[in-house]
């Protein structure tokens, strides 16, 4: 590492950044209650939500892995990004109007109204599983970079690095929740995009490229191929497979994900929420293109100046660790200024996805499994402030005290749940650290294909079928679908004449869930 960018300086940058986050948390968390924690009082400005969602969607995975991914996949990822546009359109025009019409805090409440309690709990449980794994993977990626370039010189073990990262996130989110995150995500998105843009500019300066020359160098490189039609359906990079997978991933990982939808539901009206979604989807296309361009430039620059691609040992074999290419070049081969903005972007990437995930996990568990909203509604029915009650000071004070006690109890429980999920994230990250043998972005989409599939099947059946289901059997259908999907994927070349599944596993999983629900469905007005 360059002498002017020492581990102590990096720690100072992290501390300064954290102080800014704490300042935001202080002002946004002043009026701390469940309404602000869960939905920011439904008063979030749509343009802040739209901009902040870019950072939450990109996260540390995009920040680190996507640039390194171009070595073997070129710009094929853009095929999925174009599919995202279709998915976001479906979210804005189909899902969001329904969420607002039903006035939902947890989006999985829809499943209870449509099918029953077992379906509701199953959908929420699959979200908790999916988001816990996804958030852990994202934090893991950032933690290994911090470990290698910052903490390791101090002799700090990896587990301590992970623990510190999670504690910092918990501290600035436990009071304000989503109200804080709407504002911190705006800062974090700015830092991420600024870091990538300045890195692209710095590499162009080192290679003496103008903007036009940079564009031509990327287009003429071996990394720029975007569309893949020739390989047919057997090719994992096939355009149609990637496009459809992108659309379905957007629907489930945004539209059926409490984490992402919670920000949208915090907007004042459905119109503002839809405006947020449309602008967010457009900007996200250009943001991903920027990350892929950075990836091509990193490999071009490494080839020009003779920088070795970082390696790792997997099952006794040495293989390229492209996840570390960007941090290696930014911190060891470019100016200290670029190193500083990289660290800011990296920390922003870690916090932008993990903080909202932690809040969403807490929200979903409190509402879906602890029944916060139902308890509050029951309390409201039990506490009816008539004019006579208000005039009778003793009755009024008693009812007011009862309402306050319920609110305080829920707040204490919410804090404990928040701590519990923080501990769970720590455990999952440590497990993944022991077993990881692939690029993180690939793992996230693989896992999503299994854990989000039942959610896709549940909501698709709810929207496209008028039939009811035998509610008590839904958990078994949703548990069996990922297992069947895994079996079909493992033996796909034998069963389907050489066909290999890619990210479209999500569609397969959703289809299997849909068929299973159809098998236990019936015509009628009530659930069993």
C-alpha positions in Angstrom: 0.0 0.0 0.0 1.2 3.5 -0.8 2.8 5.2 2.2 0.4 8.1 2.1 -2.6 5.8 2.4 -1.9 3.9 5.6 -4.3 1.7 7.5 -4.5 4.4 10.2 -5.7 6.9 7.6 -8.3 4.5 6.3 -9.6 3.9 9.8 -9.8 7.7 10.2 -11.9 7.9 7.0 -14.2 5.2 8.2 -14.6 6.9 11.6 -15.4 10.2 9.9 -17.9 8.6 7.6 -19.5 6.8 10.5 -19.8 10.2 12.4 -21.7 11.6 9.4 -24.1 8.6 9.5 -24.6 9.1 13.3 -25.4 12.7 12.8 -28.1 11.8 10.2 -29.4 9.1 12.6 -29.6 11.6 15.5 -31.8 14.0 13.6 -34.0 11.4 11.9 -34.4 9.3 15.0 -35.6 12.0 17.3 -39.2 11.0 17.0 -38.6 7.3 17.4 -41.7 5.2 17.1 -42.9 2.1 15.2 -44.5 4.2 12.5 -41.3 6.0 11.7 -39.1 2.9 12.2 -41.3 0.8 9.8 -42.5 3.3 7.2 -41.0 6.7 8.1 -44.6 7.9 8.7 -45.3 7.5 5.0 -43.6 10.9 4.4 -40.4 10.0 2.5 -39.7 12.3 -0.5 -39.9 10.1 -3.6 -36.8 11.4 -5.2 -34.7 10.5 -2.2 -36.2 7.0 -2.1 -35.4 6.6 -5.9 -31.8 7.7 -5.6 -31.2 5.8 -2.4 -32.6 2.6 -3.8 -29.8 2.7 -6.5 -27.2 2.2 -3.8 -29.3 -0.5 -2.0 -29.8 -2.4 -5.3 -26.1 -2.2 -6.3 -24.6 -2.9 -2.9 -21.2 -4.2 -2.2 -21.8 -7.1 -4.6 -22.0 -4.8 -7.6 -19.3 -2.5 -6.3 -16.8 -5.3 -6.0 -17.9 -8.3 -8.0 -19.5 -6.9 -11.2 -16.2 -5.2 -12.3 -14.4 -8.5 -11.8 -17.1 -10.5 -13.5 -16.3 -9.1 -16.9 -13.3 -11.4 -17.2 -15.4 -14.4 -17.9 -18.8 -13.0 -18.6 -18.1 -9.8 -20.6 -21.0 -7.4 -20.5 -23.6 -10.2 -20.5 -24.9 -9.0 -17.2 -26.5 -6.1 -19.1 -29.0 -8.6 -20.6 -30.2 -9.2 -17.0 -30.3 -5.5 -16.4 -32.6 -5.0 -19.4 -34.8 -7.7 -18.0 -34.9 -5.7 -14.7 -36.7 -2.9 -16.6 -39.6 -5.3 -17.4 -39.7 -6.5 -13.8 -39.7 -3.0 -12.4 -42.6 -2.1 -14.8 -44.6 -5.0 -13.4 -43.8 -3.9 -9.8 -44.9 -0.3 -10.5 -48.1 -1.2 -12.3 -49.3 -4.4 -10.6 -47.7 -4.9 -7.2 -47.3 -1.5 -5.7 -50.9 -0.4 -6.4 -52.1 -3.5 -4.5 -49.8 -2.8 -1.6 -51.0 0.8 -1.3 -54.7 -0.2 -1.7 -54.4 -2.7 1.1 -52.4 -0.2 3.2 -49.7 -2.8 4.0 -46.7 -2.4 6.3 -45.4 -5.9 5.7 -46.1 -6.9 2.1 -46.6 -10.6 3.1 -49.9 -9.6 4.9 -51.4 -10.0 1.4 -50.8 -13.7 1.5 -52.9 -14.0 4.7 -55.8 -12.2 3.1 -55.5 -14.2 -0.1 -54.8 -17.7 1.2 -54.5 -17.9 5.0 -52.2 -17.8 8.0 -49.9 -20.7 7.0 -49.3 -19.1 3.6 -48.6 -15.8 5.2 -46.1 -17.2 7.6 -44.5 -19.3 4.9 -44.0 -16.3 2.6 -42.5 -14.2 5.4 -40.2 -17.0 6.5 -38.8 -17.4 3.0 -38.2 -13.7 2.9 -36.4 -13.8 6.2 -34.2 -16.7 4.9 -33.5 -15.1 1.6 -32.7 -11.6 2.9 -30.5 -13.0 5.8 -28.4 -15.0 3.3 -28.3 -12.1 0.7 -27.3 -9.4 3.3 -24.7 -11.7 4.8 -23.1 -12.4 1.4 -23.0 -8.7 0.6 -21.4 -7.8 4.0 -19.0 -10.7 3.7 -17.6 -9.4 0.5 -17.0 -5.9 2.0 -15.5 -7.4 5.1 -12.9 -9.4 3.3 -11.7 -6.3 1.5 -11.5 -4.4 4.8 -9.8 -7.3 6.4 -7.1 -7.6 3.8 -6.3 -3.9 3.3 -7.1 -2.4 6.7 -7.5 -4.7 9.7 -4.9 -7.4 8.9 -1.9 -5.0 9.3 -3.2 -4.4 12.9 -3.5 -8.1 13.6 -7.3 -7.9 13.9 -9.0 -11.3 13.1 -11.7 -11.5 10.5 -14.5 -12.2 13.0 -13.7 -8.9 14.8 -13.9 -7.0 11.5 -17.3 -8.5 10.8 -18.5 -7.9 14.3 -17.4 -4.2 14.2 -19.1 -3.7 10.9 -22.4 -5.1 12.1 -22.3 -3.1 15.4 -21.8 0.1 13.6 -24.8 -0.6 11.3 -26.9 -1.4 14.3 -26.0 1.7 16.2 -27.2 4.1 13.6 -30.4 2.2 12.6 -31.9 0.9 15.9 -33.8 4.2 16.6 -34.8 5.7 13.3 -35.2 2.6 11.2 -36.4 3.3 7.6 -36.7 7.0 8.3 -33.0 7.1 8.9 -32.2 4.8 6.0 -34.0 6.9 3.4 -31.5 9.7 4.1 -28.4 7.6 4.7 -29.0 5.6 1.5 -28.9 8.9 -0.5 -25.4 9.7 1.0 -24.2 6.1 0.3 -25.4 6.0 -3.3 -23.6 9.3 -3.9 -20.3 7.9 -2.5 -20.6 4.7 -4.5 -21.2 6.4 -7.8 -18.6 9.0 -7.1 -16.0 6.4 -6.3 -16.6 4.5 -9.6 -16.7 7.6 -11.7 -13.4 9.0 -10.3 -11.7 5.5 -10.7 -12.7 5.4 -14.3 -11.4 9.0 -14.8 -8.1 8.1 -13.0 -7.5 5.0 -15.1 -8.1 7.0 -18.3 -5.6 9.5 -17.2 -3.0 6.8 -16.5 -3.6 5.3 -19.9 -3.8 8.7 -21.5 -7.3 8.0 -22.9 -9.8 10.7 -23.8 -13.4 9.8 -23.3 -13.7 8.7 -27.0 -10.5 6.7 -26.8 -11.7 5.0 -23.6 -15.0 4.2 -25.2 -13.3 2.6 -28.2 -10.8 0.7 -26.1 -13.6 -0.9 -24.1 -15.7 -1.7 -27.2 -12.7 -3.2 -29.0 -11.6 -5.3 -26.0 -12.5 -8.9 -25.4 -14.8 -7.9 -22.5 -17.4 -5.8 -24.3 -19.7 -8.4 -25.8 -23.2 -7.7 -24.5 -25.7 -9.9 -26.3 -25.4 -13.6 -26.7 -27.8 -15.4 -29.2 -25.6 -18.0 -30.9 -25.3 -20.5 -28.1 -29.0 -21.2 -27.9 -30.9 -22.2 -24.8 -28.0 -24.4 -23.6 -25.8 -21.3 -23.2 -26.1 -19.8 -19.6 -25.4 -16.4 -21.2 -28.2 -16.7 -23.8 -30.1 -13.4 -24.1 -33.6 -14.7 -23.6 -32.6 -16.8 -20.6 -30.8 -13.8 -19.0 -33.6 -11.3 -19.9 -36.4 -13.5 -18.4 -34.2 -14.3 -15.4 -33.6 -10.5 -14.9 -37.3 -9.7 -15.1 -38.2 -12.5 -12.6 -35.3 -11.6 -10.3 -36.4 -7.9 -10.2 -40.0 -8.9 -9.4 -39.0 -11.2 -6.5 -35.9 -9.4 -5.2 -37.5 -6.0 -5.3 -41.3 -6.4 -5.7 -41.7 -9.3 -3.3 -38.9 -8.2 -1.0 -39.9 -6.4 2.2 -36.5 -4.7 2.3 -36.9 -2.9 -1.1 -40.7 -2.4 -0.9 -40.5 -0.9 2.6 -38.8 2.2 1.1 -41.4 2.5 -1.6 -44.3 2.1 0.9 -42.8 5.0 2.9 -43.7 7.5 0.1 -46.7 9.7 0.6 -48.9 8.3 -2.3 -48.9 5.5 -4.9 -48.2 8.1 -7.5 -45.0 9.2 -5.9 -44.0 5.6 -5.3 -44.5 4.8 -9.0 -42.6 7.9 -10.0 -39.8 6.7 -7.8 -39.7 3.3 -9.3 -39.7 4.5 -12.9 -36.8 6.9 -12.4 -34.9 4.4 -10.2 -35.1 1.8 -13.0 -33.8 4.1 -15.7 -30.8 5.4 -13.6 -30.0 1.8 -12.5 -29.3 0.8 -16.2 -26.7 3.5 -16.6 -25.2 2.8 -13.1 -24.7 -0.9 -14.0 -23.2 0.0 -17.4 -20.8 2.3 -15.5 -19.7 -0.6 -13.3 -19.1 -2.9 -16.2 -17.1 -0.2 -18.0 -15.0 0.1 -14.9 -14.4 -3.7 -15.0 -13.2 -3.7 -18.6 -10.9 -0.7 -17.8 -9.5 -2.5 -14.8 -8.5 -5.5 -16.8 -7.2 -3.4 -19.7 -5.1 -1.3 -17.2 -3.8 -4.5 -15.4 -2.7 -5.9 -18.8 -1.0 -2.6 -19.8 1.1 -2.1 -16.7 1.6 -5.8 -15.8 -0.5 -6.1 -12.7 -1.2 -9.7 -11.7 -4.8 -10.7 -11.1 -5.3 -11.7 -7.4 -5.7 -15.4 -6.8 -7.2 -17.7 -4.3 -7.0 -21.4 -3.6 -10.3 -23.4 -4.1 -10.3 -27.1 -3.5 -6.5 -27.2 -3.7 -6.4 -25.3 -7.1 -5.2 -21.8 -7.7 -7.8 -19.6 -9.4 -8.3 -15.9 -10.1 -10.0 -13.9 -7.4 -11.4 -11.2 -9.5 -13.4 -9.8 -6.6 -10.1 -8.2 -5.3 -9.0 -6.7 -8.6 -10.8 -3.4 -8.1 -9.6 -2.8 -4.5 -6.0 -3.9 -5.4 -5.7 -1.4 -8.2 -7.5 1.4 -6.3 -5.5 1.0 -3.1 -2.1 0.0 -4.4 -1.7 1.3 -8.0 -3.6 4.6 -8.2 -3.4 7.9 -6.3 -4.2 8.1 -2.6 -7.2 10.3 -3.5 -8.7 7.4 -5.5 -7.9 5.1 -2.6 -9.8 7.3 -0.2 -12.9 7.6 -2.4 -12.7 3.8 -3.0 -12.9 3.3 0.8 -15.8 5.6 1.1 -17.6 3.8 -1.8 -16.8 0.4 -0.2 -18.2 1.4 3.2 -21.2 3.0 1.5 -21.8 -0.2 -0.4 -21.6 -2.2 2.8 -24.0 0.0 4.7 -26.5 0.8 1.9 -27.7 -2.8 1.6 -27.0 -4.1 5.2 -28.7 -1.3 7.1 -32.0 -1.5 5.1 -31.9 -5.4 5.3 -31.5 -5.3 9.0 -34.4 -2.9 9.3 -36.6 -5.0 6.9 -35.8 -8.2 8.8 -36.8 -6.6 12.0 -40.0 -5.2 10.5 -41.1 -8.4 8.9 -40.5 -10.5 12.1 -42.2 -8.0 14.4 -45.3 -7.7 12.2 -45.5 -11.1 10.6 -44.5 -13.3 13.6 -45.0 -11.1 16.7 -48.2 -9.5 15.4 -47.3 -5.9 16.2 -50.0 -4.4 13.9 -52.7 -6.8 15.1 -51.9 -6.0 18.7 -52.1 -2.3 18.0 -55.4 -2.7 16.2 -56.8 -4.7 19.1 -55.6 -2.1 21.5 -57.3 0.6 19.5 -60.6 -1.3 19.6 -60.2 -1.7 23.3 -59.3 2.0 23.8 -62.1 4.1 22.4 -61.8 7.7 23.5 -65.3 9.0 23.5 -66.1 12.6 24.5 -67.3 11.4 27.9 -64.1 9.5 28.5 -62.0 12.6 27.7 -64.1 14.6 30.2 -63.6 11.9 32.8 -59.9 12.5 33.5 -59.3 9.2 35.4 -60.6 7.1 32.5 -58.7 9.1 29.9 -55.4 8.8 31.8 -55.9 5.1 32.4 -56.5 4.4 28.7 -53.7 6.7 27.6 -51.3 4.9 30.0 -52.4 1.5 28.6 -51.8 2.7 25.1 -48.3 4.0 26.1 -47.4 0.8 27.8 -48.2 -1.2 24.7 -46.1 1.1 22.6 -43.2 1.0 25.0 -43.3 -2.8 25.2 -43.3 -3.1 21.4 -40.4 -0.7 21.1 -38.4 -2.8 23.6 -39.2 -6.0 21.7 -38.3 -4.4 18.4 -34.9 -3.5 19.8 -34.3 -7.1 21.0 -35.3 -8.4 17.5 -33.0 -5.9 15.9 -30.1 -7.2 18.1 -31.1 -10.8 17.3 -30.9 -10.4 13.6 -27.6 -8.6 13.9 -26.2 -11.6 15.7 -27.7 -13.9 13.0 -26.0 -11.9 10.2 -22.7 -12.3 12.0 -23.1 -16.1 12.3 -24.1 -16.5 8.6 -21.1 -14.4 7.4 -18.7 -16.5 9.4 -20.2 -19.7 7.9 -20.0 -18.3 4.4 -16.4 -17.4 5.1 -15.6 -21.0 5.8 -17.3 -22.5 2.7 -17.1 -19.9 0.0 -15.7 -21.2 -3.3 -17.2 -18.9 -6.0 -17.7 -15.3 -6.8 -20.1 -13.7 -4.5 -22.5 -12.3 -7.1 -22.9 -15.8 -8.6 -23.7 -17.3 -5.2 -26.3 -14.6 -4.4 -28.3 -15.3 -7.6 -27.9 -19.0 -7.2 -29.3 -18.8 -3.7 -32.1 -16.4 -4.8 -33.2 -19.0 -7.4 -34.0 -21.4 -4.6 -35.2 -19.2 -1.7 -37.2 -16.6 -3.7 -38.8 -19.1 -6.0 -41.6 -20.0 -3.6 -42.5 -16.4 -3.1 -42.7 -15.9 -6.9 -45.1 -19.0 -7.1 -47.2 -17.8 -4.2 -47.8 -14.3 -5.6 -48.2 -15.5 -9.2 -50.9 -18.0 -8.1 -52.6 -15.3 -6.0 -52.7 -12.9 -8.9 -53.4 -15.1 -11.9 -55.8 -17.7 -10.3 -59.1 -17.2 -8.6 -58.9 -20.5 -6.8 -58.2 -20.9 -3.1 -55.7 -23.4 -1.6 -55.7 -25.8 1.3 -53.7 -23.4 3.5 -52.2 -25.9 5.8 -50.4 -27.7 2.9 -48.8 -24.6 1.5 -45.6 -24.8 3.7 -44.9 -28.3 2.4 -45.4 -27.2 -1.3 -43.0 -24.3 -0.7 -40.4 -26.5 1.0 -40.6 -29.2 -1.7 -40.2 -26.8 -4.7 -36.6 -25.7 -4.0 -35.6 -29.4 -3.4 -37.2 -30.4 -6.7 -35.5 -27.5 -8.4 -32.1 -28.5 -7.0 -32.6 -32.1 -8.3 -33.6 -30.9 -11.8 -30.7 -28.5 -11.9 -28.1 -31.1 -10.8 -29.2 -33.6 -13.4 -30.4 -31.2 -16.1 -27.9 -32.3 -18.8 -29.1 -35.9 -18.4 -32.8 -35.1 -18.1 -33.0 -32.3 -20.7 -30.6 -33.4 -23.4 -27.6 -31.4 -22.4 -29.5 -28.3 -21.2 -27.8 -26.3 -18.4 -29.8 -24.0 -16.2 -28.6 -20.5 -15.4 -30.3 -17.8 -13.4 -33.7 -18.9 -14.8 -33.7 -21.4 -12.0 -35.9 -18.8 -10.2 -38.5 -19.2 -12.9 -38.4 -23.0 -12.7 -38.7 -22.9 -8.9 -41.7 -20.5 -9.1 -43.4 -22.7 -11.7 -43.0 -25.8 -9.6 -44.5 -23.9 -6.6 -47.4 -22.7 -8.8 -48.1 -26.2 -10.0 -48.0 -27.5 -6.4 -50.4 -24.8 -5.3 -52.7 -25.7 -8.2 -52.7 -29.3 -7.0 -54.0 -28.4 -3.6 -56.4 -25.7 -4.8 -60.2 -25.7 -5.0 -63.1 -23.5 -6.0 -64.7 -21.7 -3.1 -64.9 -18.7 -0.9 -63.2 -19.9 2.3 -59.9 -21.5 3.2 -59.4 -24.7 5.0 
